[in-house]
Amino acid sequence: MPDRYFVYILSNRRAGAFYIGVTNDLARRVGEHKAKLVPGFTQTHGIDKRVYAEEHASILEARAQERRLKRWRRAWKIALVEKLNPDWRDMSEEWLT
C-alpha cells in the first residue's frame, strides 16, 4: 500500500476559527481532535469539525501544502472550503470527496 498523507482543515463553525494540519491517518487524527486529546488551540476553541482534506503521495508534498495554506488569506481558505463543502458539514465520517 502506498504512503498516504493528508492536509486537513478543521473548524468550529461555518467560517469560524481554522486549524490546518498534516497526518498520515486522517480518521485517527480527527478522532483525537474530537476527543479533545490534542492540547492547545483546537481543544481550547472547540475546533473539531473536518471541513476539508486533500491527499498527497509524500510527507514533503503534504507539509509544503500545509505551509502554503497557513499563509493564505482567510477569504481564500473560506473559498477553498466552500468550493468542496458549501454547507460546511462535518466530513469526519466521510472519506475524501
Secondary structure by P-SEA (a helix, b strand, c coil): ccbbbbbbbbbcccccbbbbbccccaaaaaaaaaaccccccccccccccccbbbbbccaaaaaaaaaaaaaccaaaaaaaaaacccccccccccccc
